[in-house]
């Protein structure tokens, strides 16, 4: 799977199709051990719901905290 991913960007093999993750199709590859590979959906849904409010906060704060933000504060103190 690593070789396929490195070669063509798709880790699928003849035995397992590794479907892409998207908001609408939440596919997660579960690797349980040798011979135990399966796709499950919605495994990260609860984590995503928990983090979603923080994403809005960080996007809001991103408008104010620019890379030069701390330098601007230090310069203003001088």
Secondary structure by P-SEA (a helix, b strand, c coil): caaaaacccccccccccccccccccbbbbbbccccbbbbbcccaaaaaaaaaaaaaaaaaaccccccaaaaaaaaaac
